[in-house]
Amino acid sequence: MDEAVIREIRASSRLFFEPEATKSIVTASKPEADQAAFGGATALAIDSADPYGDFRRSMEEMVLSRGGGRGEDDWGWLEEMLGWYLRANGKKTHGLIVGAFVDLLVGLSA
């Protein structure tokens, strides 16, 4: 079931997310220096034989370091984390990142 959801998200053209775009006239984009880290995390450039698994493990480590993603205010933080991953990585990896994120959410809800 989980794999079917992830496959559908990867194949769907309904996911429209431009992490650097904003329609707000109040909120300006953050400077590049602020986008370099999220919650004290360090971004690393690596070549991977399993990028999906690496994204999934990295996200899980971040969630566990924050307390497991079970608090009421955690959804906003999870959305911010997803946005950070999307901004920090090229568009060709966005499908893997979103798939790993959905897999993480399914795992958290189980």
DOTORMI-195039 format. One record per atom (N, C-alpha, C): residue number from 1; residue in one letter; atom name; x, y, z. Coordinates in nm, 2 decimals. Atoms other than C-alpha are relative to their C-alpha. Layout:
<sites>
{n=NUM; res=A; atom=CA; east=X; north=Y; up=Z}
...
</sites>
This chain:
<sites>
{n=1; res=M; atom=N; east=0.08; north=-0.12; up=0.00}
{n=1; res=M; atom=CA; east=0.00; north=0.00; up=0.00}
{n=1; res=M; atom=C; east=0.09; north=0.13; up=0.00}
{n=2; res=D; atom=N; east=-0.09; north=-0.12; up=-0.01}
{n=2; res=D; atom=CA; east=0.28; north=0.25; up=0.10}
{n=2; res=D; atom=C; east=0.07; north=0.02; up=-0.14}
{n=3; res=E; atom=N; east=-0.07; north=-0.02; up=0.13}
{n=3; res=E; atom=CA; east=0.46; north=0.18; up=-0.23}
{n=3; res=E; atom=C; east=-0.09; north=0.05; up=-0.11}
{n=4; res=A; atom=N; east=0.10; north=-0.05; up=0.10}
{n=4; res=A; atom=CA; east=0.15; north=0.24; up=-0.43}
{n=4; res=A; atom=C; east=-0.02; north=0.15; up=0.01}
{n=5; res=V; atom=N; east=0.02; north=-0.14; up=-0.03}
{n=5; res=V; atom=CA; east=0.10; north=0.58; up=-0.27}
{n=5; res=V; atom=C; east=0.12; north=0.08; up=-0.05}
{n=6; res=I; atom=N; east=-0.13; north=-0.07; up=0.04}
{n=6; res=I; atom=CA; east=0.47; north=0.68; up=-0.33}
{n=6; res=I; atom=C; east=0.01; north=0.00; up=-0.15}
{n=7; res=R; atom=N; east=-0.01; north=0.01; up=0.14}
{n=7; res=R; atom=CA; east=0.46; north=0.55; up=-0.69}
{n=7; res=R; atom=C; east=-0.10; north=0.10; up=-0.07}
{n=8; res=E; atom=N; east=0.10; north=-0.10; up=0.06}
{n=8; res=E; atom=CA; east=0.14; north=0.76; up=-0.76}
{n=8; res=E; atom=C; east=0.05; north=0.14; up=0.02}
{n=9; res=I; atom=N; east=-0.05; north=-0.14; up=-0.02}
{n=9; res=I; atom=CA; east=0.30; north=1.07; up=-0.61}
{n=9; res=I; atom=C; east=0.11; north=0.03; up=-0.10}
{n=10; res=R; atom=N; east=-0.11; north=-0.02; up=0.09}
{n=10; res=R; atom=CA; east=0.61; north=1.03; up=-0.82}
{n=10; res=R; atom=C; east=-0.05; north=0.02; up=-0.14}
{n=11; res=A; atom=N; east=0.05; north=-0.01; up=0.14}
{n=11; res=A; atom=CA; east=0.40; north=0.98; up=-1.14}
{n=11; res=A; atom=C; east=-0.10; north=0.11; up=-0.02}
{n=12; res=S; atom=N; east=0.10; north=-0.10; up=0.01}
{n=12; res=S; atom=CA; east=0.15; north=1.25; up=-1.06}
{n=12; res=S; atom=C; east=0.06; north=0.14; up=-0.05}
{n=13; res=S; atom=N; east=-0.04; north=-0.14; up=0.04}
{n=13; res=S; atom=CA; east=0.17; north=1.59; up=-1.23}
{n=13; res=S; atom=C; east=-0.08; north=0.10; up=0.09}
{n=14; res=R; atom=N; east=0.08; north=-0.09; up=-0.09}
{n=14; res=R; atom=CA; east=-0.06; north=1.73; up=-0.95}
{n=14; res=R; atom=C; east=0.09; north=0.06; up=0.11}
{n=15; res=L; atom=N; east=-0.08; north=-0.06; up=-0.10}
{n=15; res=L; atom=CA; east=0.23; north=1.81; up=-0.72}
{n=15; res=L; atom=C; east=0.07; north=0.12; up=-0.05}
{n=16; res=F; atom=N; east=-0.06; north=-0.12; up=0.05}
{n=16; res=F; atom=CA; east=0.31; north=2.17; up=-0.78}
{n=16; res=F; atom=C; east=0.06; north=0.07; up=0.12}
{n=17; res=F; atom=N; east=-0.07; north=-0.06; up=-0.11}
{n=17; res=F; atom=CA; east=0.57; north=2.30; up=-0.54}
{n=17; res=F; atom=C; east=0.13; north=0.07; up=-0.05}
{n=18; res=E; atom=N; east=-0.12; north=-0.08; up=0.03}
{n=18; res=E; atom=CA; east=0.82; north=2.57; up=-0.61}
{n=18; res=E; atom=C; east=0.05; north=0.06; up=0.13}
{n=19; res=P; atom=N; east=-0.04; north=-0.04; up=-0.14}
{n=19; res=P; atom=CA; east=1.01; north=2.60; up=-0.28}
{n=19; res=P; atom=C; east=0.05; north=0.15; up=0.01}
{n=20; res=E; atom=N; east=-0.05; north=-0.13; up=-0.01}
{n=20; res=E; atom=CA; east=1.16; north=2.94; up=-0.37}
{n=20; res=E; atom=C; east=-0.10; north=0.11; up=-0.04}
{n=21; res=A; atom=N; east=0.10; north=-0.10; up=0.04}
{n=21; res=A; atom=CA; east=0.85; north=3.11; up=-0.50}
{n=21; res=A; atom=C; east=-0.10; north=0.03; up=0.11}
{n=22; res=T; atom=N; east=0.10; north=-0.04; up=-0.10}
{n=22; res=T; atom=CA; east=0.61; north=3.30; up=-0.28}
{n=22; res=T; atom=C; east=-0.10; north=0.10; up=-0.07}
{n=23; res=K; atom=N; east=0.10; north=-0.09; up=0.05}
{n=23; res=K; atom=CA; east=0.29; north=3.48; up=-0.36}
{n=23; res=K; atom=C; east=-0.03; north=0.11; up=0.10}
{n=24; res=S; atom=N; east=0.02; north=-0.10; up=-0.11}
{n=24; res=S; atom=CA; east=0.30; north=3.68; up=-0.04}
{n=24; res=S; atom=C; east=0.07; north=0.13; up=-0.03}
{n=25; res=I; atom=N; east=-0.07; north=-0.13; up=0.01}
{n=25; res=I; atom=CA; east=0.37; north=4.05; up=-0.06}
{n=25; res=I; atom=C; east=0.07; north=0.04; up=0.13}
{n=26; res=V; atom=N; east=-0.06; north=-0.03; up=-0.13}
{n=26; res=V; atom=CA; east=0.47; north=4.04; up=0.30}
{n=26; res=V; atom=C; east=0.12; north=-0.08; up=0.03}
{n=27; res=T; atom=N; east=-0.11; north=0.09; up=-0.03}
{n=27; res=T; atom=CA; east=0.70; north=3.74; up=0.32}
{n=27; res=T; atom=C; east=0.10; north=0.01; up=-0.12}
{n=28; res=A; atom=N; east=-0.10; north=0.00; up=0.10}
{n=28; res=A; atom=CA; east=1.02; north=3.78; up=0.13}
{n=28; res=A; atom=C; east=0.08; north=-0.13; up=0.01}
{n=29; res=S; atom=N; east=-0.08; north=0.12; up=-0.01}
{n=29; res=S; atom=CA; east=1.24; north=3.49; up=0.04}
{n=29; res=S; atom=C; east=0.12; north=0.02; up=0.09}
{n=30; res=K; atom=N; east=-0.11; north=-0.01; up=-0.09}
{n=30; res=K; atom=CA; east=1.52; north=3.41; up=0.28}
{n=30; res=K; atom=C; east=0.13; north=0.01; up=-0.08}
{n=31; res=P; atom=N; east=-0.13; north=0.00; up=0.07}
{n=31; res=P; atom=CA; east=1.88; north=3.49; up=0.19}
{n=31; res=P; atom=C; east=0.06; north=-0.14; up=-0.01}
{n=32; res=E; atom=N; east=-0.06; north=0.13; up=0.03}
{n=32; res=E; atom=CA; east=2.09; north=3.20; up=0.06}
{n=32; res=E; atom=C; east=0.06; north=-0.05; up=0.13}
{n=33; res=A; atom=N; east=-0.06; north=0.04; up=-0.12}
{n=33; res=A; atom=CA; east=2.28; north=3.19; up=0.39}
{n=33; res=A; atom=C; east=-0.09; north=-0.07; up=0.10}
{n=34; res=D; atom=N; east=0.10; north=0.06; up=-0.09}
{n=34; res=D; atom=CA; east=1.96; north=3.12; up=0.58}
{n=34; res=D; atom=C; east=-0.05; north=-0.13; up=-0.05}
{n=35; res=Q; atom=N; east=0.05; north=0.12; up=0.06}
{n=35; res=Q; atom=CA; east=1.87; north=2.84; up=0.34}
{n=35; res=Q; atom=C; east=0.10; north=-0.11; up=0.01}
{n=36; res=A; atom=N; east=-0.11; north=0.10; up=0.00}
{n=36; res=A; atom=CA; east=2.20; north=2.66; up=0.40}
{n=36; res=A; atom=C; east=-0.02; north=-0.11; up=0.11}
{n=37; res=A; atom=N; east=0.02; north=0.10; up=-0.11}
{n=37; res=A; atom=CA; east=2.09; north=2.49; up=0.72}
{n=37; res=A; atom=C; east=-0.15; north=0.01; up=0.05}
{n=38; res=F; atom=N; east=0.14; north=0.01; up=-0.06}
{n=38; res=F; atom=CA; east=1.76; north=2.38; up=0.88}
{n=38; res=F; atom=C; east=0.01; north=-0.07; up=0.13}
{n=39; res=G; atom=N; east=0.00; north=0.05; up=-0.13}
{n=39; res=G; atom=CA; east=1.73; north=2.33; up=1.25}
{n=39; res=G; atom=C; east=0.13; north=-0.05; up=0.05}
{n=40; res=G; atom=N; east=-0.13; north=0.04; up=-0.04}
{n=40; res=G; atom=CA; east=2.10; north=2.30; up=1.30}
{n=40; res=G; atom=C; east=0.06; north=-0.11; up=-0.09}
{n=41; res=A; atom=N; east=-0.05; north=0.11; up=0.09}
{n=41; res=A; atom=CA; east=2.14; north=2.04; up=1.02}
{n=41; res=A; atom=C; east=0.11; north=0.05; up=-0.09}
{n=42; res=T; atom=N; east=-0.10; north=-0.03; up=0.10}
{n=42; res=T; atom=CA; east=2.43; north=2.03; up=0.79}
{n=42; res=T; atom=C; east=-0.02; north=-0.07; up=-0.13}
{n=43; res=A; atom=N; east=0.03; north=0.06; up=0.13}
{n=43; res=A; atom=CA; east=2.38; north=1.98; up=0.42}
{n=43; res=A; atom=C; east=0.13; north=-0.06; up=-0.05}
{n=44; res=L; atom=N; east=-0.11; north=0.06; up=0.06}
{n=44; res=L; atom=CA; east=2.62; north=1.74; up=0.26}
{n=44; res=L; atom=C; east=-0.03; north=-0.04; up=-0.15}
{n=45; res=A; atom=N; east=0.01; north=0.05; up=0.14}
{n=45; res=A; atom=CA; east=2.67; north=1.67; up=-0.11}
{n=45; res=A; atom=C; east=0.06; north=-0.14; up=-0.01}
{n=46; res=I; atom=N; east=-0.06; north=0.13; up=0.01}
{n=46; res=I; atom=CA; east=2.71; north=1.30; up=-0.17}
{n=46; res=I; atom=C; east=-0.06; north=-0.07; up=-0.12}
{n=47; res=D; atom=N; east=0.05; north=0.08; up=0.11}
{n=47; res=D; atom=CA; east=2.68; north=1.05; up=-0.45}
{n=47; res=D; atom=C; east=-0.05; north=-0.13; up=0.07}
{n=48; res=S; atom=N; east=0.06; north=0.11; up=-0.07}
{n=48; res=S; atom=CA; east=2.45; north=0.77; up=-0.35}
{n=48; res=S; atom=C; east=-0.05; north=-0.11; up=-0.10}
{n=49; res=A; atom=N; east=0.05; north=0.12; up=0.07}
{n=49; res=A; atom=CA; east=2.36; north=0.42; up=-0.48}
{n=49; res=A; atom=C; east=-0.15; north=-0.01; up=0.03}
{n=50; res=D; atom=N; east=0.14; north=0.01; up=-0.05}
{n=50; res=D; atom=CA; east=2.03; north=0.46; up=-0.29}
{n=50; res=D; atom=C; east=-0.05; north=0.14; up=0.05}
{n=51; res=P; atom=N; east=0.04; north=-0.13; up=-0.05}
{n=51; res=P; atom=CA; east=1.92; north=0.83; up=-0.28}
{n=51; res=P; atom=C; east=-0.13; north=0.00; up=0.07}
{n=52; res=Y; atom=N; east=0.13; north=0.00; up=-0.06}
{n=52; res=Y; atom=CA; east=1.56; north=0.75; up=-0.19}
{n=52; res=Y; atom=C; east=0.03; north=-0.05; up=0.15}
{n=53; res=G; atom=N; east=-0.02; north=0.05; up=-0.13}
{n=53; res=G; atom=CA; east=1.68; north=0.55; up=0.11}
{n=53; res=G; atom=C; east=0.08; north=0.10; up=0.09}
{n=54; res=D; atom=N; east=-0.08; north=-0.10; up=-0.07}
{n=54; res=D; atom=CA; east=1.94; north=0.81; up=0.21}
{n=54; res=D; atom=C; east=-0.09; north=0.12; up=0.04}
{n=55; res=F; atom=N; east=0.09; north=-0.11; up=-0.04}
{n=55; res=F; atom=CA; east=1.68; north=1.09; up=0.20}
{n=55; res=F; atom=C; east=-0.10; north=-0.05; up=0.11}
{n=56; res=R; atom=N; east=0.09; north=0.06; up=-0.10}
{n=56; res=R; atom=CA; east=1.44; north=0.87; up=0.40}
{n=56; res=R; atom=C; east=0.06; north=-0.01; up=0.14}
{n=57; res=R; atom=N; east=-0.07; north=0.02; up=-0.13}
{n=57; res=R; atom=CA; east=1.70; north=0.79; up=0.67}
{n=57; res=R; atom=C; east=0.04; north=0.14; up=0.06}
{n=58; res=S; atom=N; east=-0.03; north=-0.13; up=-0.05}
{n=58; res=S; atom=CA; east=1.81; north=1.15; up=0.69}
{n=58; res=S; atom=C; east=-0.12; north=0.07; up=0.06}
{n=59; res=M; atom=N; east=0.12; north=-0.06; up=-0.05}
{n=59; res=M; atom=CA; east=1.46; north=1.28; up=0.73}
{n=59; res=M; atom=C; east=-0.04; north=-0.06; up=0.14}
{n=60; res=E; atom=N; east=0.04; north=0.07; up=-0.13}
{n=60; res=E; atom=CA; east=1.39; north=1.01; up=1.00}
{n=60; res=E; atom=C; east=0.09; north=0.05; up=0.11}
{n=61; res=E; atom=N; east=-0.09; north=-0.04; up=-0.11}
{n=61; res=E; atom=CA; east=1.70; north=1.11; up=1.19}
{n=61; res=E; atom=C; east=-0.03; north=0.14; up=0.05}
{n=62; res=M; atom=N; east=0.04; north=-0.14; up=-0.04}
{n=62; res=M; atom=CA; east=1.59; north=1.48; up=1.18}
{n=62; res=M; atom=C; east=-0.13; north=-0.01; up=0.09}
{n=63; res=V; atom=N; east=0.13; north=0.00; up=-0.08}
{n=63; res=V; atom=CA; east=1.24; north=1.39; up=1.31}
{n=63; res=V; atom=C; east=0.03; north=-0.06; up=0.14}
{n=64; res=L; atom=N; east=-0.03; north=0.06; up=-0.13}
{n=64; res=L; atom=CA; east=1.38; north=1.16; up=1.58}
{n=64; res=L; atom=C; east=0.07; north=0.09; up=0.09}
{n=65; res=S; atom=N; east=-0.08; north=-0.09; up=-0.08}
{n=65; res=S; atom=CA; east=1.62; north=1.42; up=1.70}
{n=65; res=S; atom=C; east=-0.09; north=0.11; up=0.05}
{n=66; res=R; atom=N; east=0.09; north=-0.11; up=-0.05}
{n=66; res=R; atom=CA; east=1.32; north=1.66; up=1.74}
{n=66; res=R; atom=C; east=-0.11; north=-0.06; up=0.09}
{n=67; res=G; atom=N; east=0.09; north=0.06; up=-0.09}
{n=67; res=G; atom=CA; east=1.12; north=1.41; up=1.94}
{n=67; res=G; atom=C; east=-0.10; north=-0.10; up=-0.06}
{n=68; res=G; atom=N; east=0.08; north=0.10; up=0.06}
{n=68; res=G; atom=CA; east=0.95; north=1.18; up=1.69}
{n=68; res=G; atom=C; east=-0.12; north=0.04; up=-0.08}
{n=69; res=G; atom=N; east=0.11; north=-0.05; up=0.09}
{n=69; res=G; atom=CA; east=0.70; north=1.40; up=1.51}
{n=69; res=G; atom=C; east=-0.14; north=-0.03; up=0.05}
{n=70; res=R; atom=N; east=0.13; north=0.03; up=-0.05}
{n=70; res=R; atom=CA; east=0.41; north=1.34; up=1.74}
{n=70; res=R; atom=C; east=-0.07; north=0.11; up=0.06}
{n=71; res=G; atom=N; east=0.06; north=-0.11; up=-0.06}
{n=71; res=G; atom=CA; east=0.34; north=1.68; up=1.87}
{n=71; res=G; atom=C; east=-0.10; north=0.07; up=-0.09}
{n=72; res=E; atom=N; east=0.10; north=-0.07; up=0.08}
{n=72; res=E; atom=CA; east=0.05; north=1.90; up=1.76}
{n=72; res=E; atom=C; east=0.06; north=0.10; up=-0.10}
{n=73; res=D; atom=N; east=-0.06; north=-0.10; up=0.08}
{n=73; res=D; atom=CA; east=0.28; north=2.17; up=1.62}
{n=73; res=D; atom=C; east=0.10; north=-0.06; up=-0.10}
{n=74; res=D; atom=N; east=-0.10; north=0.06; up=0.09}
{n=74; res=D; atom=CA; east=0.50; north=1.92; up=1.43}
{n=74; res=D; atom=C; east=-0.03; north=0.01; up=-0.15}
{n=75; res=W; atom=N; east=0.03; north=0.00; up=0.14}
{n=75; res=W; atom=CA; east=0.31; north=1.94; up=1.10}
{n=75; res=W; atom=C; east=0.06; north=0.12; up=-0.07}
{n=76; res=G; atom=N; east=-0.07; north=-0.12; up=0.06}
{n=76; res=G; atom=CA; east=0.44; north=2.29; up=1.03}
{n=76; res=G; atom=C; east=0.15; north=-0.02; up=-0.01}
{n=77; res=W; atom=N; east=-0.14; north=0.03; up=0.00}
{n=77; res=W; atom=CA; east=0.79; north=2.18; up=1.12}
{n=77; res=W; atom=C; east=0.03; north=-0.10; up=-0.11}
{n=78; res=L; atom=N; east=-0.02; north=0.10; up=0.10}
{n=78; res=L; atom=CA; east=0.76; north=1.88; up=0.89}
{n=78; res=L; atom=C; east=-0.01; north=0.06; up=-0.14}
{n=79; res=E; atom=N; east=0.01; north=-0.07; up=0.13}
{n=79; res=E; atom=CA; east=0.64; north=2.10; up=0.60}
{n=79; res=E; atom=C; east=0.13; north=0.09; up=-0.02}
{n=80; res=E; atom=N; east=-0.12; north=-0.08; up=0.02}
{n=80; res=E; atom=CA; east=0.94; north=2.33; up=0.66}
{n=80; res=E; atom=C; east=0.12; north=-0.09; up=-0.03}
{n=81; res=M; atom=N; east=-0.11; north=0.09; up=0.03}
{n=81; res=M; atom=CA; east=1.17; north=2.03; up=0.66}
{n=81; res=M; atom=C; east=-0.01; north=-0.04; up=-0.14}
{n=82; res=L; atom=N; east=0.01; north=0.04; up=0.14}
{n=82; res=L; atom=CA; east=1.03; north=1.91; up=0.33}
{n=82; res=L; atom=C; east=0.04; north=0.11; up=-0.09}
{n=83; res=G; atom=N; east=-0.04; north=-0.12; up=0.08}
{n=83; res=G; atom=CA; east=1.07; north=2.26; up=0.18}
{n=83; res=G; atom=C; east=0.15; north=0.02; up=0.00}
{n=84; res=W; atom=N; east=-0.14; north=-0.01; up=-0.01}
{n=84; res=W; atom=CA; east=1.43; north=2.27; up=0.30}
{n=84; res=W; atom=C; east=0.07; north=-0.11; up=-0.09}
{n=85; res=Y; atom=N; east=-0.06; north=0.11; up=0.08}
{n=85; res=Y; atom=CA; east=1.51; north=1.93; up=0.14}
{n=85; res=Y; atom=C; east=-0.02; north=0.04; up=-0.15}
{n=86; res=L; atom=N; east=0.03; north=-0.03; up=0.14}
{n=86; res=L; atom=CA; east=1.35; north=2.05; up=-0.19}
{n=86; res=L; atom=C; east=0.09; north=0.12; up=-0.04}
{n=87; res=R; atom=N; east=-0.08; north=-0.11; up=0.03}
{n=87; res=R; atom=CA; east=1.54; north=2.38; up=-0.18}
{n=87; res=R; atom=C; east=0.15; north=-0.04; up=-0.01}
{n=88; res=A; atom=N; east=-0.14; north=0.04; up=-0.01}
{n=88; res=A; atom=CA; east=1.87; north=2.21; up=-0.09}
{n=88; res=A; atom=C; east=0.04; north=-0.09; up=-0.11}
{n=89; res=N; atom=N; east=-0.03; north=0.10; up=0.10}
{n=89; res=N; atom=CA; east=1.85; north=1.96; up=-0.38}
{n=89; res=N; atom=C; east=-0.06; north=0.04; up=-0.13}
{n=90; res=G; atom=N; east=0.04; north=-0.03; up=0.13}
{n=90; res=G; atom=CA; east=1.81; north=1.97; up=-0.75}
{n=90; res=G; atom=C; east=-0.14; north=-0.06; up=-0.03}
{n=91; res=K; atom=N; east=0.13; north=0.04; up=0.04}
{n=91; res=K; atom=CA; east=1.47; north=1.93; up=-0.92}
{n=91; res=K; atom=C; east=-0.01; north=-0.15; up=-0.04}
{n=92; res=K; atom=N; east=0.01; north=0.14; up=0.04}
{n=92; res=K; atom=CA; east=1.56; north=1.58; up=-1.05}
{n=92; res=K; atom=C; east=-0.01; north=-0.09; up=0.11}
{n=93; res=T; atom=N; east=0.01; north=0.09; up=-0.12}
{n=93; res=T; atom=CA; east=1.56; north=1.45; up=-0.70}
{n=93; res=T; atom=C; east=-0.13; north=0.03; up=0.08}
{n=94; res=H; atom=N; east=0.12; north=-0.04; up=-0.07}
{n=94; res=H; atom=CA; east=1.23; north=1.61; up=-0.59}
{n=94; res=H; atom=C; east=-0.10; north=-0.12; up=0.01}
{n=95; res=G; atom=N; east=0.09; north=0.11; up=-0.01}
{n=95; res=G; atom=CA; east=1.03; north=1.30; up=-0.67}
{n=95; res=G; atom=C; east=0.04; north=-0.10; up=0.11}
{n=96; res=L; atom=N; east=-0.06; north=0.09; up=-0.11}
{n=96; res=L; atom=CA; east=1.26; north=1.09; up=-0.44}
{n=96; res=L; atom=C; east=-0.02; north=0.06; up=0.13}
{n=97; res=I; atom=N; east=0.01; north=-0.07; up=-0.13}
{n=97; res=I; atom=CA; east=1.24; north=1.35; up=-0.17}
{n=97; res=I; atom=C; east=-0.15; north=-0.01; up=0.05}
{n=98; res=V; atom=N; east=0.14; north=0.00; up=-0.04}
{n=98; res=V; atom=CA; east=0.86; north=1.37; up=-0.17}
{n=98; res=V; atom=C; east=-0.04; north=-0.14; up=0.03}
{n=99; res=G; atom=N; east=0.03; north=0.14; up=-0.03}
{n=99; res=G; atom=CA; east=0.84; north=0.99; up=-0.19}
{n=99; res=G; atom=C; east=0.05; north=-0.04; up=0.14}
{n=100; res=A; atom=N; east=-0.06; north=0.03; up=-0.13}
{n=100; res=A; atom=CA; east=1.07; north=0.96; up=0.11}
{n=100; res=A; atom=C; east=-0.08; north=0.07; up=0.11}
{n=101; res=F; atom=N; east=0.08; north=-0.07; up=-0.10}
{n=101; res=F; atom=CA; east=0.87; north=1.22; up=0.30}
{n=101; res=F; atom=C; east=-0.13; north=-0.07; up=0.03}
{n=102; res=V; atom=N; east=0.13; north=0.07; up=-0.02}
{n=102; res=V; atom=CA; east=0.54; north=1.04; up=0.24}
{n=102; res=V; atom=C; east=0.02; north=-0.13; up=0.07}
{n=103; res=D; atom=N; east=-0.03; north=0.13; up=-0.06}
{n=103; res=D; atom=CA; east=0.70; north=0.71; up=0.34}
{n=103; res=D; atom=C; east=0.03; north=0.03; up=0.15}
{n=104; res=L; atom=N; east=-0.02; north=-0.03; up=-0.14}
{n=104; res=L; atom=CA; east=0.82; north=0.88; up=0.66}
{n=104; res=L; atom=C; east=-0.13; north=0.03; up=0.07}
{n=105; res=L; atom=N; east=0.13; north=-0.03; up=-0.06}
{n=105; res=L; atom=CA; east=0.47; north=1.01; up=0.73}
{n=105; res=L; atom=C; east=-0.08; north=-0.12; up=0.03}
{n=106; res=V; atom=N; east=0.07; north=0.13; up=-0.02}
{n=106; res=V; atom=CA; east=0.32; north=0.67; up=0.68}
{n=106; res=V; atom=C; east=0.06; north=-0.08; up=0.12}
{n=107; res=G; atom=N; east=-0.07; north=0.06; up=-0.11}
{n=107; res=G; atom=CA; east=0.58; north=0.53; up=0.92}
{n=107; res=G; atom=C; east=-0.03; north=0.06; up=0.13}
{n=108; res=L; atom=N; east=0.03; north=-0.07; up=-0.13}
{n=108; res=L; atom=CA; east=0.51; north=0.79; up=1.18}
{n=108; res=L; atom=C; east=-0.14; north=-0.03; up=0.05}
{n=109; res=S; atom=N; east=0.15; north=0.02; up=-0.04}
{n=109; res=S; atom=CA; east=0.13; north=0.73; up=1.17}
{n=109; res=S; atom=C; east=-0.02; north=-0.15; up=0.04}
{n=110; res=A; atom=N; east=0.02; north=0.14; up=-0.04}
{n=110; res=A; atom=CA; east=0.18; north=0.35; up=1.21}
{n=110; res=A; atom=C; east=0.02; north=-0.03; up=0.14}
</sites>
